[in-house]
Amino acid sequence: MNTVFIVQHVHLLLPQEDEDVKLIGAYRSLQSAHAAIKRMASAPGFRDHPNVVDSTYIGVGAGEGFHISEYRLDEDNWTSGYVTQTN
């Protein structure tokens, strides 16, 4: 196995629309990731946004729900650095 599936849950904090992201877990297979979502989807908070997010959909609230990301093991995933913007 060379990959892992990361499950996170995202919802927006209003009025500023900041994202609240929770790491659910890391799983060996896509099937295990979906099983975790099924277990969590009825829990308080998660049940307000129980769907798996389709990353191709864009719109208000489009990112709210469960996200599954596949990552290759022993590989850097964020290599470009970052810049923090201040108001």
C-alpha positions as CSV (number, residue, x, y, z in Angstrom):
1,M,0.0,0.0,0.0
2,N,1.4,3.3,-1.1
3,T,-1.5,5.6,-0.3
4,V,-3.7,6.7,2.6
5,F,-7.1,8.3,2.6
6,I,-7.6,11.3,4.9
7,V,-11.1,12.1,6.0
8,Q,-11.9,15.7,7.2
9,H,-15.1,17.5,7.9
10,V,-15.6,21.2,7.0
11,H,-18.3,23.7,8.0
12,L,-18.4,27.5,7.8
13,L,-18.4,29.7,10.8
14,L,-20.7,32.7,10.1
15,P,-20.7,35.6,9.7
16,Q,-17.1,35.8,8.5
17,E,-17.3,32.3,6.7
18,D,-14.1,31.0,8.3
19,E,-13.7,27.2,7.8
20,D,-13.8,24.9,10.8
21,V,-11.9,21.8,9.8
22,K,-11.9,18.6,11.8
23,L,-9.6,15.7,11.0
24,I,-11.6,12.5,11.3
25,G,-8.9,10.0,10.5
26,A,-6.5,8.3,8.1
27,Y,-7.6,5.0,6.4
28,R,-6.0,2.3,4.4
29,S,-8.7,2.1,1.7
30,L,-11.4,4.3,0.2
31,Q,-14.0,1.8,1.5
32,S,-12.7,2.3,5.1
33,A,-12.9,6.1,4.6
34,H,-16.5,5.9,3.5
35,A,-17.3,3.5,6.4
36,A,-15.9,6.1,8.8
37,I,-18.1,8.8,7.2
38,K,-21.2,6.6,7.6
39,R,-20.4,6.1,11.3
40,M,-19.9,9.9,11.9
41,A,-22.6,11.3,9.7
42,S,-25.4,11.1,12.4
43,A,-23.3,12.5,15.2
44,P,-24.0,16.1,16.5
45,G,-22.6,18.7,14.3
46,F,-21.6,16.3,11.5
47,R,-25.3,15.5,10.8
48,D,-25.8,19.2,9.8
49,H,-23.5,18.6,6.8
50,P,-23.4,14.8,6.3
51,N,-22.6,14.6,2.6
52,V,-19.3,13.8,0.9
53,V,-18.2,17.0,-0.8
54,D,-17.7,16.9,-4.6
55,S,-14.6,19.0,-5.1
56,T,-15.8,20.0,-8.6
57,Y,-18.9,21.9,-7.3
58,I,-18.3,25.6,-6.6
59,G,-20.8,27.8,-4.7
60,V,-21.8,29.1,-1.3
61,G,-21.3,26.4,1.2
62,A,-19.9,24.1,-1.5
63,G,-17.1,23.0,0.9
64,E,-19.3,22.0,3.8
65,G,-19.3,18.3,4.6
66,F,-16.9,15.4,4.5
67,H,-13.8,15.5,2.4
68,I,-11.8,12.5,1.3
69,S,-8.2,13.1,0.0
70,E,-5.8,10.4,-1.1
71,Y,-2.1,10.9,-0.3
72,R,0.9,9.0,-1.3
73,L,3.1,7.9,1.6
74,D,6.6,9.2,2.0
75,E,6.0,12.1,-0.4
76,D,5.9,15.8,0.3
77,N,2.5,17.3,-0.4
78,W,2.9,21.0,0.3
79,T,6.0,22.2,-1.3
80,S,5.4,25.7,-2.4
81,G,5.5,27.4,1.0
82,Y,2.9,29.9,2.1
83,V,2.2,33.6,2.8
84,T,0.0,34.9,5.6
85,Q,-2.1,37.9,4.7
86,T,-2.9,40.5,7.3
87,N,-5.9,42.9,7.2
